[in-house]
Amino acid sequence: MRWSNEMFYILLLNSFAGAIVYGFWIIAKNGMAKKKKLKYVYPMLGIVEAFFIFPVMFVYLKVSTHVPGSHGSYYGALFLRTPFIYTVQCVIAGIWILGVIFNLGNYIKEYWKFKSILKKALHMSCLQMYAVKFCRNLK
């Protein structure tokens, strides 16, 4: 259960860190756009993505709040389980799972819509191609 608890904290803290850095990036992007230094905007976005991917904030909090644990390893005291934390974690995880299911449903719906539009477009282009060949044969 400890690994799932820590995985939840990693996802949560990565989201916070990424959102904060993204806010700073937007401010910097606007400043650079005014100064016409747009070649730096895209590489800075890569740094923002790194904050969403790598658990920098989690590792910092884990190391800075360490206490001796079992077998000589260190566990962050900040991440100890309490009933309140566990309840909040379950509620947020449930909301996250519902969001994933909702967005997956929207993605599938849009995919089917795109597929039907593409199928109609290809069907019409085939009909037009046959009509052009038929008209050429009549002449």
C-alpha positions in Angstrom: 0.0 0.0 0.0 2.9 2.3 0.6 3.9 2.3 -3.1 0.4 3.4 -4.2 0.4 6.1 -1.6 3.7 7.4 -2.8 2.6 7.1 -6.5 -0.4 9.3 -5.6 1.8 11.9 -4.1 4.2 11.8 -7.0 1.2 12.5 -9.4 -0.2 15.2 -7.2 3.0 17.0 -6.6 4.1 16.7 -10.3 0.8 18.3 -11.3 1.4 21.2 -8.8 5.0 21.7 -9.8 4.2 21.6 -13.5 1.3 24.0 -13.2 3.4 26.5 -11.3 6.3 26.3 -13.8 3.8 26.5 -16.6 2.5 29.8 -15.1 6.0 31.2 -15.0 6.5 30.1 -18.6 3.4 31.9 -19.8 4.7 35.1 -18.1 8.2 34.6 -19.6 6.7 33.8 -23.0 4.8 37.1 -23.1 7.9 39.0 -22.1 10.0 37.3 -24.8 7.3 37.9 -27.4 7.5 41.6 -26.7 11.3 41.5 -27.0 11.1 39.4 -30.2 13.2 36.6 -28.7 10.8 33.8 -29.7 13.6 31.2 -30.4 13.8 30.6 -26.6 10.1 30.0 -26.0 10.0 26.4 -27.3 13.1 25.1 -25.5 11.7 26.6 -22.3 8.5 24.6 -22.8 10.6 21.4 -22.7 11.7 22.4 -19.2 8.1 22.8 -18.2 7.3 19.3 -19.5 10.2 18.0 -17.4 8.5 19.3 -14.2 5.3 17.4 -15.2 7.3 14.2 -15.8 10.1 14.0 -13.3 9.1 14.0 -9.6 11.4 16.9 -8.5 9.1 18.3 -5.9 8.3 14.8 -4.4 12.0 13.9 -4.1 12.8 17.3 -2.4 10.0 16.9 0.1 10.9 13.3 0.7 14.6 14.0 1.4 14.0 17.2 3.4 11.5 15.6 5.8 13.3 12.3 6.4 13.1 10.2 9.6 14.8 6.9 10.2 12.6 4.0 9.0 12.8 0.3 9.1 15.9 -1.5 7.8 18.0 1.6 7.8 16.0 3.3 5.0 14.5 6.7 5.2 10.8 7.6 4.7 9.5 11.1 4.6 7.5 12.0 7.6 5.4 14.2 5.4 4.0 11.2 3.6 2.9 9.1 6.6 -0.6 7.7 6.3 -3.4 9.1 8.4 -7.1 8.4 8.1 -7.8 11.9 6.8 -5.1 11.7 4.2 -6.2 8.3 3.1 -9.9 9.5 2.7 -8.8 12.6 0.8 -6.5 10.5 -1.4 -9.4 8.0 -2.2 -11.7 10.9 -3.1 -9.2 12.6 -5.3 -8.2 9.3 -7.0 -11.9 8.6 -7.7 -12.3 12.0 -9.3 -9.2 11.4 -11.3 -10.4 8.0 -12.5 -13.8 9.5 -13.5 -12.0 12.3 -15.4 -9.9 9.7 -17.3 -13.0 7.7 -18.2 -14.9 10.9 -19.3 -12.0 12.1 -21.5 -11.5 8.6 -22.9 -15.2 8.5 -23.9 -14.9 12.0 -25.5 -11.8 10.8 -27.4 -13.5 7.7 -28.7 -16.6 9.8 -29.7 -14.4 12.3 -31.6 -12.4 9.4 -33.2 -15.6 7.8 -34.5 -16.9 11.2 -35.8 -13.5 11.8 -37.6 -13.6 8.2 -39.0 -17.1 8.7 -40.4 -16.2 12.1 -42.0 -13.1 10.5 -43.5 -15.0 7.6 -44.8 -17.6 9.9 -46.5 -14.8 12.1 -48.0 -13.1 9.0 -49.4 -16.4 7.7 -50.7 -17.2 11.0 -52.4 -13.7 11.3 -54.0 -14.1 7.7 -55.4 -17.5 8.6 -56.8 -16.0 11.8 -58.4 -13.1 9.8 -59.8 -15.5 7.3 -61.4 -17.7 10.1 -62.7 -14.7 11.8 -64.4 -13.6 8.5 -66.0 -17.2 7.9 -67.2 -17.4 11.4 -68.7 -14.1 10.9 -70.5 -15.3 7.6 -71.9 -18.4 9.3 -73.3 -16.4 11.8 -75.4 
